[in-house]
Amino acid sequence: MTDKVESILGFAVRAGKVIYGIDNIEHLRKKRYVMLICNSLSERSVKKCIAVADSGRIPLLQIKNKLLEEIVHKPNCKAVAIGDKQMSQAILKFRNDNYEVLTSEVK
């Protein structure tokens, strides 16, 4: 059974509201409302994601129990950002114990 966050991520992928990859998230000027990273991401990359999230005041969630590439169906995908405000709010609302909050911007 999939949780609601996975379903919302699927909708965001189909709607084209997802930015893939740490470098794209950092350098694109599009608005980002929430970032999600995989639990298999290296420690150095996690620190980079935290820095990007802090500088942009973006909530950052780490997925604990599943690989991000399985959820978004993109091989070797370790980080995504959502560019839709309503979908991001729904992700933050429906997050559960499978998602660890890494930044203090999440309410």
Residue pairs with C-beta under 8 A, 6 or more apart in sequence:
3 94
3 96
3 98
4 90
4 94
5 91
5 94
5 95
5 96
5 98
5 99
6 66
6 71
8 87
8 90
8 91
8 94
9 18
9 36
9 71
9 72
9 80
9 82
9 91
10 71
10 72
11 87
12 18
12 82
12 84
12 87
13 72
13 73
15 84
15 87
17 82
17 83
17 84
17 87
18 72
18 80
18 81
18 82
18 83
19 25
19 28
19 30
19 32
19 80
19 81
19 82
19 83
20 72
20 74
20 77
20 79
20 80
21 77
21 78
21 79
22 45
22 48
22 49
22 52
22 78
22 79
25 32
25 35
25 49
25 52
25 79
25 80
25 81
26 48
26 52
30 83
31 83
31 85
32 56
32 58
32 81
32 82
32 83
33 58
33 59
33 81
33 82
33 83
33 84
33 85
33 87
33 88
33 89
34 58
34 59
34 60
34 61
34 81
34 82
34 88
34 91
34 92
35 49
35 52
35 53
35 58
35 59
35 60
35 61
35 79
35 80
35 81
35 82
36 60
36 61
36 62
36 63
36 68
36 79
36 80
36 81
36 82
36 91
36 99
37 45
37 46
37 49
37 60
37 61
37 62
37 63
37 68
37 78
37 79
37 102
38 62
38 63
38 67
38 68
38 69
38 77
38 78
38 79
39 62
39 63
39 64
39 65
39 67
40 67
40 78
41 49
41 62
41 78
41 79
45 78
45 79
46 62
46 102
49 60
49 79
49 102
50 60
50 102
50 103
52 58
53 59
53 60
53 102
53 103
53 105
54 103
54 105
57 105
58 81
58 103
58 105
59 88
59 92
59 101
59 103
59 105
59 106
60 101
60 102
60 103
60 105
60 106
61 91
61 95
61 99
61 100
61 101
61 102
61 106
62 99
62 100
62 102
63 71
63 98
63 99
64 97
64 98
64 99
64 100
65 98
66 98
68 77
68 78
68 79
68 80
69 75
69 76
69 77
69 78
72 80
82 88
82 91
92 106
92 107
95 101
